Amino acid sequence: MPDPNGFLRYDRRLPARRPVPVRISDWREVYPPAGEELIREQATRCMDCGIPFCHSDTAGCPLANRIPDWNDLVRTGNWDAAVESLHATNNFPEFTGRLCPAPCEAACVLGLGGQQPVTIKQVEVEIADAAVARDGLRPRPASTPTGRSVAVVGSGPAGLAAAQQLARAGHTVTVYERDDAIGGLLRYGIPDFKLEKQHIDKRLAQLTAEGVRFRTGVEVGVDVTAEQLRAEHDAVLLACGALQGRDTPGTPGRELRGVHQAMAHLVAANRVVAAAGDGRPALATLPDGTPIDAAGKHVVIIGGGDTAADCLGVAHRQGAAGVHQLDLYPQPPTERDPARDPWPTWPWLLRNYPAHEEGGERVFAVAVQEFVDDGTGRVRAVRIAEVTVEKVDGRRIVTPLPGSEREIPADLVLLAIGFEGTEQQPLLAQFGVTRNGRGAIDSGPDWQAADGVFVAGDMHRGASLIVWAIAEGRAAAAAIHAYLGGVGELPAPVDPARQPLAAR
């Protein structure tokens, strides 16, 4: 039984972040480990509600994590059982506990009662880290091989979750990754101050011990054809993500040097950090050798979401002279508006990331009118205007306010305005699948995009949350297992048509 007065006795608390002057001098994670006393206190705030919306797949966690169960196990000090309970529904809680924006917390019943929600994410990551400390992520290889083989294309969270589920069911799994290291966006898209790469490496060691094979530097559709994969494997899962960045091709000056997609900056920075960790010097560059480092530069980041905040934190650590982050929309409220976003839907709120307390200036309700040329083909400023934004027949209408234009100095401009879906790439035509209007790949109710070809994660639903990627990877693995005639059923937390609950 939970402590019925826990939320009354304890306020919501998180561990103190590392001091700003210290953390911007390195790439280590912002949050230090929390002490057991703090985590048990915070877990005690969970009420074990009669209807726990926190693990609803429409309002809370699509993985259906048994949040009240493992909260109470932590409260009573039963860490081994908490580890088992958490891993029963989530392959990689050390990733979600660090990276997921926590729709589970937005759906916590305490938020309905005027209290602050339980620190679910923090409890989750402490349980995950406890698992590593206790048994080093003990491998769980299948006892009996099935003799069936599966190719997984893409090594992000969806692909890795599916690979682990299928390997544990006895299938031979090979993961194909076009990059030089496994992990997808976890490896090169997420800065180390949010996710140190040791966590990926420890999980990959577990998957390898469970029989998963990894092939890096292999672009399916180029280095190996779809026909070859079909010949070598009994089923194929496409989990290539949604990496096609949204652009502003109609904005004057877009072609200037110094204007880049945000992911180009993040990937380059992550490669530098990875190389430094190996003792090898490296310079952050684009594929053509163009430097893309923020050191000493005036940086303008266009966008207000997670990717923009990641760019902000990277710019601070690279030594930017100054940073402006531009958001098209007005400044959000600091508290939920029940009329707009009734509980337990995901609320529109001002979200302050750790990077925001490290410096920089946020500017709301503005849009770039022009990237200004310095006379040599390089950007020197952005011309912005204050704007109003309205929706008309489902379309977004942005209207500049007359007389509001001004310039902001800019030596480096980063476009962090979202993603248009999965990239156009040779494997699509070879497998006989096409992008829909959202840039994603549709599937049937059995997760198949073509006969024997399954799709999951961002490639299937568009750019989304890591928790949805893992949920879709697990569900697609269940469908593949059934397709291959596997014994029993694997857990399938979501179906292909499932969408989060949203206010209309």
CORMO-V454055 format. One record per helix or strand. SS is the DSSP state (H for helix, E for strand). FROM is the first residue (numbers start at 1). TO is the last residue. If there is no record, write none. Layout:
SS;FROM;TO  SS;FROM;TO
This chain:
H;6;9  E;17;17  H;20;23  E;31;31  H;36;43  H;53;55  H;67;75  H;79;87  H;93;99  H;103;106  H;109;112  H;120;135  E;149;153  H;157;168  E;172;177  H;185;188  H;198;209  E;213;216  E;220;220  E;224;224  H;226;232  E;235;238  E;245;245  E;252;252  E;257;257  E;259;261  H;262;277  E;285;285  E;291;291  E;298;302  H;306;318  E;322;326  H;354;358  E;361;363  E;366;373  E;378;392  E;395;400  E;406;409  E;412;415  E;419;419  H;426;431  E;435;435  E;441;441  E;448;450  E;453;455  H;458;461  H;466;483
